[in-house]
Amino acid sequence: MSVLLWIVLLSAGVSHSQAQKSFSKLPDIYKRGVELALHEINGNQSIKNHHLFSESIHQAEIEAGLDVVYIYHNFFLKATECKRGTKNADATTCAFRKDRPRVDCVICYKISAGEINNKPKPYLNCMHQGLLSKHKESKREREIGCFRAGFGHLTPTPVASTGS
């Protein structure tokens, strides 16, 4: 029985450490958006478990000149075994829960002089992956949401793509 427990703990640590490596490989301008999304999710009273970055789906950026960059980032968050309110430093030891769906997030924001601007206000939309696949119009609504928030030029296209 102890061998089985060790294997389970080891596999949980591997999946978590891979996610941390994925996050650490993100350019800083994308990390800032993920951190903003994690702050919102982990601060939500209805969320029971702490969430961490899992993987990027799509990244796009447009340099507008004068040190201004517009960002579009679609990524997954995943619930961990740790309860909501866990400090980020402590969260690095949290294993992902396998019984919870991933959270599919889209964030659009403007970075000026290295900082996220509040004008236009960053657009964030996160949904459980299962809900998103059931409601196909939700994906289109996200693009419209970015457009309405002032990020219309960030609709993901192969030309603007900088990642997978």
Buried (B, 14 or more C-beta within 10 A) or exposed (E): EEEEEEEEEEEBEEEBEEBEEBBEEBEEBBBBBBBBBBEBBBEEEEBEBBBBBBBBBBBBBBEEEEEEBBBBBBBBBBBBBBEBEBEEEEBEEBBBBEEBBBBBBBBBBBBBEEEBBEEBEBBBBBBBEEEBEEEEEBBEBBBEBBBEBBBEBBBBEEEBEEEE
